[in-house]
Amino acid sequence: MPAPKQKPASPANTSQTKLAKLGLRTDMDLVLHLPMRYEDETIVTPIAEAGFMSGSAVQVEGVVTSCDVQYRPRRQLVVTIADESGPLVMRFLNFYGSQTKQLAEGVRVRARGEVRHGFLGAEMVHPTYRPVKEGDPLPSVLTPVYPAGEGLSQTFLRKAIASAMTRIDWRDTLSEELRAALDLQPFEASVRLLHNPPADVDEHALMERSHPAWTRMKFDELLAQQLSMKRAQATRRNRGATALPRVGELSTAFLKALPFRLTSAQQRVLEEIRRDLKESFPMQRLLQGDVGSGKTVVAALAAAQAIDSGYQAALMAPTEILAEQHFRKIATWMEPLGVRVAWLTGSLKKKEKTEAQACIESGEAQLVIGTHALIQEGVEFAKLGLVIVDEQHRFGVGQRLALRNKGVGGADTVPHQLMMSATPIPRTLAMTYYADLEVSVIDELPPGRTPIVTRIVDQNRRDEVIERVHAAALEGRQIYWVCPLIEESEALQLQTATDTHAVLSAALPDLNVGLVHGRMKPAEKQAVMDAFIGGEVHLLVATTVIEVGVDVPNASLMVIEHAERFGLSQLHQLRGRVGRGSAASVCLLLYQSPLGPVAKQRLMTMRETTDGFEIARRDLEIRGPGEFLGARQSGQAMLRFADLQTDQWLVEKARDLAQTLLQKDPATVHAHLERWLGGREEFLRV
């Protein structure tokens, strides 16, 4: 079917600018700007009866009997209206001079607001109101209230939307057969009902967004997202990549040299990646795995395949500590096999940086590991075939794109890309926001790992915790003590890393207590970490710089200070630093009373489970998708109508239909995307 063309929204230029700030640029944008709630103006309640409805929003009608500007206790406009049953006061703390004329004695008004009992009897503070004539008919539908920006009144939005509804193409993008199969209402009927619901509508279903009209809107939105992302995937496949088909001597020698066997989950995921790398279109795969599941060795084996095939691989990590951890581990595996591994970060001295860049540009460096420094100008690769991005959600689209564009072969050929995340993504979220990616999951921990016991401890028992730390150190174990801040914050009154280091050093004079935080110079930081890895430091006081990547098997106790201030994902990442050896490991979550409901929920979750996927599911429930995805900066809009907790069944239906339409009905795909994205493929990703 032909796509309904998007027409620019028609109001005057100044209003158009204000509408544009809300993302409302076309008539269809306005029509799909759906109400956030409704007001019932279909009924007028007598004033005397309204006085008994304290705390509820009601509509009354009366004639103004007095209108005065009062100055005590503060300047305010006090207007009294009355009907046959009695008077009611309308109080305005902020008002314009023109309102005194608009609300002059004798004017009849309808006012809607919450009734409360004030000094002068029943009153409404800042009600919505409008002058009317006696006998003016009441609305027959609920009054929509729209999300609005500065300078946009509800009256203006209602008129603009009503006007746009007279101009758009209402043809349904889904056929009658499809709607019947999916049990969906027609598009036009759904939209008209949501903008102008009849008074007898199920108001609860409308507000809860469970009404069939809302179901249609949610489905259409999810379908547009699935279609756009799957189309992005197809577009990327058309760009082409250099096939990396060879699993040769390096890959074989690497596997033989490992002091452990890959788990069955690692082997399965490695096969998925190897299969992708052999293709002549770019791999775009997300490798998920809980903390300690062994993602790094799989990434290194992917790099080995690129090197075996005659190309370079690059691994980019968000922090220097994590990048260095990768470098040390992978170089230990690869360099004895004759692979040149280069190291590049912003903190390198100019001479070292120049040498590293020359090595990368000449192709001598077969594997390059570093931070954001890899994407800076002046870093040129000879033959970049594979890009690995660790903790990919910490990088923005632009940063990931910049590294991918370091490949050779022009705009039509890009390197394969493997993204890794130790923050498991719940299935529903992966189906929507990662619909254009292939997803591999390492859902098994290596053998020999002992479960971590997590306990929640009140801050008042701090002395007992210090004794526990001392006992663990005397048994030959090492300990992390994590603090949320470096400097004192009067607002939060949190224990700082520097203060904690001083207190613990004094309390435990026979232990070597180290300190590491983000403001230290990289060399200082690494010296402390090396001492901890080597067993010279018994207790390491640290900020969250040790959240990912740090691997010290002898560390079996972790104390997290002010655990109530951390998010679930971060607590899980931190806890993953222990439990890496054969000794029983414990994580103590120190908290400050009183705990809020969300903080309590987080800490209870940590105590109940060590399963990263279950923790991610609960985290999504607590925070919602927008906050859960955090600094991923994917460039895609969050869903406006669908709720991933309650609408999972719709996500699956939309995904299945998207696959069918893309294969069999390109006209419907085009029409649906034109309607919902208006030619702006906002959901496309790199």
N, C-alpha and C positions, 0 to 999 in steps of 0.2 A: 504494500500500500504506500502511496506517496506520503512523505513526512509532512506533518503540519508545520508550516513555516512560523518561526518566532518573530513577532512584531515588537518593536520597542514600546515600552510602557509610555502612555500618552501624556501624563500630567506635565505641567510647566517645568522649565529647566531646573530651577532651584529645588523644586520638589523631587525631580528626577535624581539630582545629586544625593539627596537624603535617602531616597529609595535605594540608590545604587550601593550606599553604605551597608544596607541590609542584604545586599546581593539580589535586589529586585530590579532587573534591567529590562525584562520583556513582559509582555502580557501574561505569558505562561508562568513566569516567575511569580507574578502577583497572584495568579489563580492557585498556585501551589503553596502560597504563604498561608498556611492553615491556622485556625485559632488555637491559642494555648489554653483558653477556658471560655466559659459562657456566663452571661448574666441573664437572669430571668426577669424581663421587663414586661411579661405578658399579664401580670397580675398586679393590682394596686391593693395594698393592705390598709385598712383604716388606721389612723395614727394611734388611737387608743389601744388597738389590738397589737400594733407594732411594738408598743411599749413593753409588752409581755414577751417579746421575741429577742431579748437581749443576747448579743453575741452572734446573731444571724443577720445576713444581708437581706434587706427587704426594700420594696419600693412603695413610697407613699406619694399622695398628691394633696396639695393644699394651697391656700392663698396666703401671700406674705402679709403679716399683720404688723411687723416691725423690722427695721433694718438699721443697725447701729454699728459704728466703728468704736470699739472700746479700747482703752489703753492700759487697763490693769487686769491681770498681772503683766500682760504684754499686749502689744497692738494686735487686734484681731477683729474680724467681721462676724457679728452675731446677728443671725436672721431667724425670726420666728415665723413659721407657717402654721396654718390651722385648717382642719376640715371639720365636718359636723361632729366628729367624736372627740376632738381636743387639739391642743397645740404640740408642736415639736420644734426644738431649736436646731438650726444648722450652724455649725461653728467653723470658721475658716481662719487658720493661723497664718497662712500665706494667701494673699489675694491682690487683685488689681483694683484700681479706683473705679474702673468701668463696671465692676460687679455690683456696686451700690446702686447704679442706675438699672442694671439688668434685674436686680432683685428688689426693686422699689415696692412700697406698699401697694397692695391690690393686684400684683402680678401672680398668676397661677403657675405653679411649678410642679414638676414630678422630680422627686429626689430618690436616689438609691444609695444605701450604705448600711453600715452596721449600727444598730441602735444600742446606746448605752444610757445609763442613768446618771445625769449630771446634777449640778446644784439647782438648775432651773427645771428639772424633770427630764423627760426623754429627749435625747439629742443625738445628732449625727455629726462626726468630725470629718470635714472634707468629703462630703458625699458627692457623687456625680449627680448632676441635675440639668434640667432644660425647661425653659418656659413653654407652656402649652396653653391651649384654649379649652374652655369647658366643653366636654364632649369629644375631644380629640380621641380617635380610636387608639387602642393599645396594639403593640406589635403582636403578630400571630406566631412569630418564631422567636427562639432564644437569640439574644444579642451576642455576637462573637466578640471576643477580646483577643487582639492580635499581638504578637511580639512587635514592639515598636522601637524606633530609634529616636534620638533627640530631634525635636521639632516636627515629629510626625504624630498627629493626633489620631485617636481611634476613628473619629468621624471621617478624617481625610482618607485613612487606610480603607475603611469600609466602602467609601465612594470609589476609590481607585480600583479596588478589587471587583466591585460590582460592574464598573465600566469595562474592565479587562474581560470579564466573563461574557460580555456581549460580542467580543471580537475574536476570541480564540476558536480554533478548529477542535470541536468536541469529539471527533471520530475516535473510537476506541482503538488502542494499539493491540488489544487482545481480542481475538475472534470470539464469537458467542460459544463455539464448541470448547475453546480453551477455558473460558470463564466457567462454563458448566462443569468441566472436568476438575477445575481447581476450587469450585464453590466460591467464586468471587462475584461481587456486584459489578454492574457497569461503572465505568470511570465517571461519566457525567453525573449520574445519579448520586454517586458517592461524594463527589466534590461539592455539588449543590447542597446536599444534606449537611455536610460539615460546615459550610459557610452560613447556612440558614436552617438550622434544625427546627422542626416543628415542635410546638409546645408539649406534645404528648410523647416525644422521643424518650427513650431510656437514658435519662441524664447520667446515671451512674456509668453505663457502658460508654457513653460519650466521653466522660471525664477520665475514665480508666483506659481509654483508647482500645476497648475490646469490641466496640460496635463494628458490624460488617463493613461500614463505610471506611472506618480506620484501617481495617484489615486490608482492603483494596489498596489504600495509599501506601501502607507498609510494604505490601508485596511488590507494588510497582517500583518503589524506591530501591528495594533489595535487588529486584531484577535489573534495574539500570546499573547498579553497582557491579553485579556479577557480569553483565554483558560488557561493560566498559573495561573491566579488569581482564576478562578472558580475551577481549579484543586486543588489549595491550600486550598480552602474552603472545598472541599470534603475530602482532606487528614486530615484536622483538625477535621472534623466530625467523622472520623474513629478512632480518638484518644480516644474519650470517655470523659465523665464528670459525676460527681455525680448529679443525678436528684434532683432538689429542688422543690418538688411538692406541698408543704403545704402552703396555704395562710390561716393562722390560727388566733389565738387569738391576737397576736401582730399586725399583719397587720390590722385586724378589729378595734382594739382599737386605733391604730395610726390614721386611717382615721377618726374615730369618734372624736378624740381629736383635730384634726386640726381646727383652727378658720376660715377656709374658705373651699369652695367647689373646687374640682379639675375642671379645664376647660375640655371641651369635648376633646380637643387635648391631654391634659395630661392623661385623662382616656383611650383614644385610644392607646397611646404609652405605658402606663402601662400594658395594656392587651397584647400587642405584646411582652413585656419583660417577663411578667409572663408565657406566653405560651412557650417562649424559655427556661426559667429556669426549666421547667418541663421535658425537654428532657434529654436524657442520652448522648448527644454529646454537646460540649462546645458552649455556646452562644458567638457570636462575633458580638456585635451590637454597632453601632455608634448612639448616641442620640444627635441630633442637635436641637438647639433652640436659638432663638434670645435672646439678653440680657434681663433679667427680665421675661422670659417666664415660669419659674418654673421648671427647670431641677432638682434642688437639691431635691425637695420633691419627685419626681419620683424615683431618685436614692435611697433615703432613704426608700421608699416603696419596692424597689427591695431588699435592704439589709434586710428589715423586713421579706421578704419571705425566704431568706437564713437562717435567725435566726429561724424562725418558723419551718424550715425543719431540725434544729439541727446543722447548720454549721455557721462558722464565715464569716463575710464580711470585706473587706478592701477598704478604699477610699484613693487614693493618689492624691495630688494636687501639682502643680509646685512651689508654693511659700508659705512661712510660713503664710503670711497674709491671703491668700485664704484658706489654710488648716485650720487655726484657725477659720475663718469665718464659714466654714462648721462644724467644731467641735462644736462651740457654738450653732449654729442653730439646728443641728441634735441632740445634747445631750439634748437640751431643750425639743425637741419632744420625745426623746426615754427614757431618764433616768427615768421620772415619770412613765413609763410603765414597769420599772424593768430591762431595758437593760443596761449592763455595756459597756460604750463607752470608749475606750482607746485613748490616745493622744501620738504621737511619732514624734519628729522632732530632727534635729541635734543639736539644741540649748539647749535641756534639760540637766540639770545637771546629772552627772554620776549616782547618786542614783535614780533619777526619771526615767532615761532611763532603768536602771536595773529592777526597779519595773514594768515598763510598759512591758518590754520584757518577764518577768516572767508571767505576767498576760495574755499576748498573747499566750505564749507557753502552759500554762495550760488549755487554752480554756475559762478561766473566762471572758476575754474580748471578747464579742460577735461581736462588731463592732470596727474596728481600723481605725483611721483617722490620716493622717500625710503627710509628704513630702517624698523626696527620702530616708529618714531614714528607711522607711519600707522595702527597698530592700537591706539594708546593711547586712553583715554577722552577725550572732548572733541573727537575728530576725527570729524566727521559729513559725509557726502557728500550732495550734492543729488540726483544721479541717477547712481549708480555702476553702469555696465553691464559693465565688463570689468576683471578683476584679473589682473595679470601678476606672477608671482613668479620672480625670477632666482635661480639656484643654489638651487633649491627644496629640495634635500636638507639644506640648512643650517637650515631652519626646521622646527619641530615641527608636528604636526597642529593643535594649539591655536592657533598663530600664524597658520597659513594660514586656518583656520576663522574666526578673529577678523576678518581682512580681508574674507573673503567675506561675513560677516554685516553688513558696513557697507553692503551694497546696500539698495535700497528695494523695497517690495512685500510685506513681511511674510515669515513663515517659509516660505511656499510658493514664493517667487520668490527666486532667488539670481543674482549676476552670473556671467557666463561666466568661466572661469578658464584661463589659459595659464601653464604652468610651464616654465621653461627650465633646462637643465643642460648645462654644458660637459664634464661627466664622462660619457662615453658608457657606456651600460648594456648589457652583453652580452645577446644575444637571449634566452637561456634565462631570465636574471634578469628581463628585461622581461616575458616571458610569464607569470611567476609573480607577482612582487611588484608589477607594474604592469598586471596583467590587467584591471583596471577602468578603465584610461585608454586614450585614443586616443594613439598615439605617432607623431610626425612626426620625420623625420631629415633634416638637411642634411648630405649625404654628399659634399660637393664644396667645395673651397676656391676663393675668388675668384682670377681669373687674375692673373698677375704676382707671386704669392707665391713666394719662393725657398725650396727645402728647407733645413731647419736641420741642420747637421752637428753631431753630438754626440760629444764625446771624454771619456774617463775618465782623470783625471790624479791621480797620488799627491800627497798633501799636501806631500811632501818637495820637489816641483818648484814650490813656491809662487812663488819668485823669477822663474822663467820665465813664469809666468802673469801676474805683475805687469808684466813687460816687454811681454807680448802686449797687455795692457790699454792700456799707454802708447802702443804703436804704433797701435792702433785709434783712440785719441783723436786722435792727431796726423793721422790720415787723415780726421778730421772725423766719426767715428762715435761713438755714445754707448754706454755700458756699464752693465749691472746687475751688482751683486755682492750675492748673497743669503746671509744668515746665519740659522741656526735659532733663536738665542736673543738676548734683549736683555741679560740680566744673567748674570754668571758663575755656572756651576753646577759645584761641585766634583765632583759625581757623574759628570757627562758630560764635563767638561773640553773644552767646545766654545768655539770662537772666538766672541766676541760681536759684535753689530753696532757697538756703541760703540767697542770696542777696534779692530775692523777699520777703522772709519772713521778713527781716529787713526793707525793704522799706514799706511794707504793715503795719507792726506793728507801724512804725512811723507815717504813713499817717492816720491810724485808731486806735488812742490810746484808744478809748472807747470799742474796740472789743478785744476778746481773740483770738489771731491768733496762730494756731498750725502749726507744721512742721513735716513731715514724709518723709523719703527717705530710699533707700536701704542700706545705710551704717550705719544706726543706729542699735544699739543692739535690738534684738527682744523684750525684755521687755520694752525698751523705746518706741519702735514703737507702741506696743500694748497699752501702757499707754495713748499715744496721741490719738490712735484710739478709745479707751474706752471713753475718755473725749469728743470726737467728737460725738460718738454714743449717749452718755448721754446728749448731748446738752450744755456741758460746754464750748466747743470750737465753736466759731461762724464761723470762716473762717479757712479752712485747706489748707495750702500750701503743695503740694505733688509732687513727681515724679510719674512715671507710676506704682509704686508699688500698687496703688489703682485701676489699670486697670480692674481687675476682682474680683468678690466675695464680694466687700464692699456694704453693704445694709443699707442705712440710709434714711428712708422715708422722714424725714424733710429737707433733702438737695435738694434744687430746683433750684440752680443756679450753673453753672460750667463755669469757664474761663480757656481756654487752650492756654497757652503762646506758641508763635512760632508754631502755628498749621500747618504751611506749611512744618514743619520738620517731621511730623508724617505720618504714612501710613494710608490708609482708614480704614482698619480693626481695628487698634489701636484707631483711633479717634472715631469709632463707639462704641468700648468697653468702652472707657472713658466716652462718653456721656451717656452710659447706667447706670452710677452711679447716675444720677438724674432722675426725672420722676417716682420715686418708691412710691410716696405718692399721695394724692389727689390734691395737689397744682399744679398750672400751673408752668411748669419748662422751663428754658431757658439755652442754651449752647452758649457761646460767643467764637468764634474762632479768637483769636488775631493773625494777620500775619504781617510779615515784607515785605515791598515792596523792589524791584520789585518781582512779583511772576512768576516763570517759568510755562510753559504750563501744565506740569503734576501736579504740586502743585495746580494750578488754577482749574484743572479738579477735583481734590480730594475735594477741599473746596466747589466747586459748587455742587458736588454730596451730600456732607453732608448737605448742605442747602436745597436741593431739596427733600430728602427722609430720613425717619427713618427706612425704611424696610431693615433689615439686609441681606435678600437674594438678593435684588436689589443692595445693596452696594457691596456684595460679587461678583455679576455678573460684575459690573463695575470695581471692583478691579482686577478681572481676566483679563479683557480687557486691563487694564493699565499695569499690571505687567507680565502677562503670567503665566502658571501653575507652572514653577520651583520656581519662587520667591514667588508666592502666597502660596505654600505649606510650604515654609520657613524651619524652624528647625524641621520639622516632622521626618527627617532622616529615611525615611521608608525603606531604603535599596533597593528601586527599581529604575531602570534607568528612566530618563525622556524620553518622546517620542522624537525620532529624526526627524521623517518625518511628522507625523500628527500634525495638528494645531487645538486645541480644540475650537477656535473661529469659524473657517471656515469649519471644517470637522465634525460637530456634527452629520450630517446625516450618515456619515460613522461609527461613534461610535455605533449608534443604530443598523446598519446592522451587524457590527462585533459582537455585544453582542448577537443578536438573533441567528446568525449562530453558535456562540460558544456553546450556550445552546443545539442546535440541534446536533452538532458534538459530544459533550460530551456524549449525550444519545445514539447516533446511530452509530458513526463512530470513534472508538478509534484509528484505524490505521492512519486516516487522522490527528487526534489530535497529535499523536506522531510524524508524519512526519513534520507537520507544526512547532511544538515547536522545533524539532531537527534542522530545517533549521534556525529559527529565534533566538533561544536561545542557540543552540549548546550544549544541554545537561546541560547548566547552567541555572537553574530556577531563574534568577535574579529578577524576579518580585514577588517571594514568600514573604509573610509577616507573621508576628506573630499576 
